[in-house]
Amino acid sequence: MPLHFTADQRRFMLIPTLAAATLAVAWLALPVWFVLVPPVLVLAMAALHSGVRAGFFQSSLPALVVVKLRYGLMLSLTQAGVYAVLFVWLMRYFLGFPNRDAALAALQVWAVSGLVFHVRYVRLAWRTGQLPRRVWTKHVFAIVVGGMLGALWVVVQTSGAQSLHQRQQQPLVDALSTAAEACDAFTQYLYQQPHWPKAPQLYHGAVGNLYGGKPQFVLAYRATADFESLIVYYYSGSRKWTVTYQNNPIGMRDFTEKITPLARCEVPGTR
């Protein structure tokens, strides 16, 4: 038999449609700042719904029971999709460059908790054919388990971002290590990159007779870390990558000592 929806039911079913439309418009209008849209959208949706309960629509009509189940599954899947979009975009942000931001990392943990909640909610409703009557226990489970999984992921993601960055910059390190003129090789390499995300800084020159008297260089990148700069640099003398915060006096002292006897390579069009 055909299903008939009340005005309230149609109004509530507009939520997933508006969510999808908002994401589509944000993708076109805010390609750079799109990562900020899903959190706002998720917060707005979470303020209205934390999972549809069995008593959301009080009716004994079989047709309305089916409508209620479909609506609950659709809404939960929509919110899970928004949480997934938030998680993926934050993952791309963190893995794209070795940035470290505690607030965005916490938002990512929250997204994992939301995914855990809605996956369990949909799984239970799909298996039993009924909406859960109580959701507070599922919220507690999602906060505990999702929080632990999210925190673990942030740790793995931070390490993975640094490893990925090192692999991506290895061709440049190799070129600088074998070039007769490090600055010329550095300039040529930068001009060959059509979409360089954040241009590094190169400090080069000879450092006394240390390390066999070979010319040394420091390849430094500035990332973001909360409200300060994070310096990620490679020192050819030790052949190691180092990460230090700008407010870390010991780390900054070591970095300054390495670049002081070297000359900075000035490349037009970079800072």
C-alpha positions as CSV (number, residue, x, y, z in Angstrom):
1,M,0.0,0.0,0.0
2,P,1.3,3.5,-0.7
3,L,2.8,5.4,2.2
4,H,1.4,8.8,3.2
5,F,3.6,11.2,5.2
6,T,2.3,13.9,7.5
7,A,3.6,17.5,7.4
8,D,5.8,16.9,10.4
9,Q,7.3,13.8,8.8
10,R,8.0,15.6,5.6
11,R,9.6,18.4,7.5
12,F,11.9,16.1,9.4
13,M,12.8,14.3,6.2
14,L,14.1,17.5,4.7
15,I,17.1,17.4,7.1
16,P,19.2,14.9,5.1
17,T,18.3,16.8,1.9
18,L,19.4,20.1,3.3
19,A,22.6,18.5,4.7
20,A,23.6,17.2,1.3
21,A,22.7,20.5,-0.4
22,T,24.8,22.4,2.2
23,L,27.8,20.2,1.6
24,A,27.5,20.5,-2.2
25,V,27.3,24.3,-2.0
26,A,30.1,24.5,0.5
27,W,32.3,22.3,-1.8
28,L,31.8,24.8,-4.7
29,A,32.0,28.0,-2.7
30,L,34.6,27.2,-0.1
31,P,37.1,24.8,-1.6
32,V,39.8,25.8,0.8
33,W,37.8,26.3,4.0
34,F,35.4,23.4,3.3
35,V,36.9,21.6,6.3
36,L,35.1,24.1,8.6
37,V,31.7,23.3,7.2
38,P,31.1,19.7,8.4
39,P,31.7,20.5,12.1
40,V,29.1,23.3,12.0
41,L,26.6,21.1,10.1
42,V,27.2,18.2,12.5
43,L,26.7,20.3,15.5
44,A,23.5,21.7,14.1
45,M,22.2,18.2,13.4
46,A,23.4,16.8,16.7
47,A,21.5,19.5,18.5
48,L,18.3,18.3,17.0
49,H,18.8,14.5,17.0
50,S,20.9,12.1,18.8
51,G,19.3,9.0,17.2
52,V,15.6,8.5,16.6
53,R,13.9,6.5,19.4
54,A,11.1,3.9,19.1
55,G,8.6,6.3,20.7
56,F,9.4,9.2,18.3
57,F,6.2,8.6,16.5
58,Q,3.4,7.2,18.7
59,S,1.3,5.0,16.4
60,S,0.3,1.4,16.1
61,L,-0.3,1.6,12.3
62,P,2.1,-0.8,10.5
63,A,2.6,1.7,7.7
64,L,3.8,4.4,10.2
65,V,6.0,1.8,11.9
66,V,7.8,1.2,8.6
67,V,8.0,4.9,7.9
68,K,9.5,5.5,11.4
69,L,12.1,2.8,10.9
70,R,13.1,4.1,7.5
71,Y,13.3,7.6,8.8
72,G,15.4,6.6,11.7
73,L,17.8,4.7,9.5
74,M,18.0,7.5,6.9
75,L,18.7,10.1,9.5
76,S,21.3,8.1,11.3
77,L,23.0,7.2,8.0
78,T,23.0,10.9,7.0
79,Q,24.6,11.9,10.3
80,A,27.2,9.1,10.0
81,G,28.0,10.4,6.5
82,V,28.6,13.9,7.8
83,Y,30.8,12.5,10.5
84,A,32.7,10.5,7.9
85,V,33.2,13.6,5.7
86,L,34.5,15.5,8.7
87,F,36.9,12.7,9.6
88,V,38.2,12.3,6.0
89,W,38.8,16.0,5.5
90,L,40.7,16.4,8.8
91,M,42.7,13.3,7.9
92,R,43.7,14.9,4.5
93,Y,44.6,18.2,6.3
94,F,46.9,16.4,8.8
95,L,48.4,14.0,6.3
96,G,48.9,16.7,3.6
97,F,51.6,18.4,5.8
98,P,53.0,17.6,9.2
99,N,50.7,20.1,11.0
100,R,49.6,19.6,14.6
101,D,46.5,21.2,15.9
102,A,45.0,20.1,19.2
103,A,41.6,21.6,18.6
104,L,41.2,20.0,15.1
105,A,42.5,16.7,16.5
106,A,39.9,16.8,19.3
107,L,37.3,17.4,16.6
108,Q,38.5,14.4,14.7
109,V,38.2,12.2,17.9
110,W,34.7,13.5,18.3
111,A,33.9,12.5,14.7
112,V,35.1,9.0,15.4
113,S,32.8,8.8,18.4
114,G,29.9,9.9,16.2
115,L,30.7,7.3,13.7
116,V,30.9,4.6,16.3
117,F,27.5,5.6,17.7
118,H,25.6,5.7,14.4
119,V,27.2,2.5,13.0
120,R,26.0,0.6,16.1
121,Y,22.6,2.4,15.9
122,V,22.0,1.4,12.3
123,R,23.3,-2.1,12.8
124,L,20.9,-2.7,15.7
125,A,17.9,-1.2,13.9
126,W,18.7,-3.1,10.7
127,R,19.1,-6.4,12.6
128,T,16.0,-6.2,14.7
129,G,13.8,-4.2,12.4
130,Q,13.0,-1.8,15.2
131,L,14.5,1.4,16.4
132,P,16.3,1.3,19.8
133,R,14.2,2.5,22.7
134,R,17.2,3.8,24.7
135,V,20.3,5.4,23.2
136,W,22.1,6.7,26.3
137,T,24.0,3.4,26.7
138,K,25.1,3.7,23.1
139,H,26.3,7.2,23.7
140,V,28.4,6.0,26.6
141,F,29.9,3.2,24.5
142,A,30.6,5.6,21.6
143,I,32.3,8.1,23.9
144,V,34.5,5.5,25.5
145,V,35.3,3.3,22.6
146,G,35.2,6.1,19.9
147,G,37.4,8.3,22.1
148,M,40.0,5.6,22.6
149,L,40.0,4.7,18.8
150,G,40.1,8.4,17.9
151,A,43.0,9.2,20.2
152,L,44.9,6.2,18.9
153,W,44.3,7.3,15.4
154,V,45.6,10.8,16.1
155,V,48.9,9.4,17.4
156,V,49.2,7.1,14.3
157,Q,48.2,9.9,12.0
158,T,50.8,12.3,13.4
159,S,53.6,9.8,13.0
160,G,52.3,8.9,9.5
161,A,52.2,12.5,8.4
162,Q,55.9,13.0,9.3
163,S,56.9,9.8,7.6
164,L,54.9,10.7,4.5
165,H,56.5,14.1,4.4
166,Q,60.0,12.7,4.6
167,R,59.3,10.3,1.7
168,Q,57.9,13.1,-0.4
169,Q,60.9,15.4,0.2
170,Q,63.5,12.6,-0.2
171,P,64.1,13.5,-4.0
172,L,64.9,17.1,-3.0
173,V,67.2,15.9,-0.2
174,D,69.0,13.6,-2.7
175,A,69.3,16.4,-5.2
176,L,70.8,18.8,-2.6
177,S,73.2,16.1,-1.3
178,T,74.7,15.5,-4.7
179,A,74.6,18.9,-6.3
180,A,77.7,21.0,-6.8
181,E,75.7,24.1,-6.0
182,A,72.9,23.4,-3.5
183,C,71.2,26.8,-4.0
184,D,71.0,26.3,-7.8
185,A,69.6,22.8,-7.4
186,F,67.1,24.0,-4.8
187,T,65.9,26.9,-7.0
188,Q,65.5,24.6,-10.0
189,Y,63.6,22.0,-8.0
190,L,61.1,24.6,-6.6
191,Y,60.4,26.0,-10.1
192,Q,59.6,22.5,-11.3
193,Q,56.8,22.2,-8.7
194,P,53.6,23.7,-10.1
195,H,51.7,23.4,-6.9
196,W,54.2,23.7,-4.1
197,P,52.1,23.8,-0.8
198,K,54.6,25.4,1.5
199,A,58.0,26.4,0.1
200,P,60.9,25.3,2.4
201,Q,63.9,27.4,3.3
202,L,67.4,26.2,2.5
203,Y,70.5,27.1,4.4
204,H,73.8,25.9,2.8
205,G,77.5,26.3,3.0
206,A,80.7,24.7,4.5
207,V,81.0,24.2,8.3
208,G,84.7,24.2,9.2
209,N,86.2,20.7,8.9
210,L,83.2,18.9,10.6
211,Y,81.9,15.8,8.9
212,G,85.0,15.6,6.6
213,G,84.7,19.2,5.6
214,K,81.8,18.6,3.2
215,P,79.3,21.3,2.5
216,Q,76.3,21.1,4.8
217,F,72.7,22.2,4.4
218,V,69.6,22.6,6.4
219,L,66.2,22.2,4.6
220,A,63.5,23.7,6.9
221,Y,59.7,23.8,6.7
222,R,57.3,25.7,8.8
223,A,54.1,23.9,9.7
224,T,51.3,24.9,12.1
225,A,50.9,23.7,15.7
226,D,48.0,25.2,17.5
227,F,48.8,28.9,17.7
228,E,52.5,28.7,17.0
229,S,54.9,27.5,14.3
230,L,56.3,24.0,14.1
231,I,59.7,23.7,12.4
232,V,60.4,20.5,10.5
233,Y,64.0,20.4,9.2
234,Y,66.6,18.1,7.7
235,Y,70.2,18.5,8.6
236,S,72.7,16.9,6.2
237,G,75.4,16.7,8.8
238,S,73.4,14.1,10.9
239,R,71.2,13.0,7.9
240,K,68.2,13.2,10.2
241,W,64.8,15.0,10.3
242,T,63.9,17.0,13.4
243,V,60.7,18.5,14.6
244,T,60.7,21.3,17.1
245,Y,58.1,23.8,18.4
246,Q,58.9,27.5,18.2
247,N,58.4,27.9,22.0
248,N,60.9,25.0,22.7
249,P,64.1,26.8,23.7
250,I,66.3,23.8,23.5
251,G,65.0,22.7,20.1
252,M,65.2,26.3,18.7
253,R,68.7,26.7,20.1
254,D,69.8,23.6,18.2
255,F,68.1,24.7,15.0
256,T,69.7,28.2,15.3
257,E,73.2,26.7,15.9
258,K,72.9,24.7,12.7
259,I,71.8,27.5,10.4
260,T,74.0,30.3,11.9
261,P,77.2,29.4,10.0
262,L,75.2,28.8,6.8
263,A,73.8,31.1,4.1
264,R,70.2,31.2,3.3
265,C,69.3,30.5,-0.3
266,E,67.0,33.3,-1.6
267,V,64.6,32.1,-4.2
268,P,62.4,34.8,-6.0
269,G,58.7,34.3,-5.3
270,T,59.1,32.4,-2.1
271,R,59.3,33.4,1.6
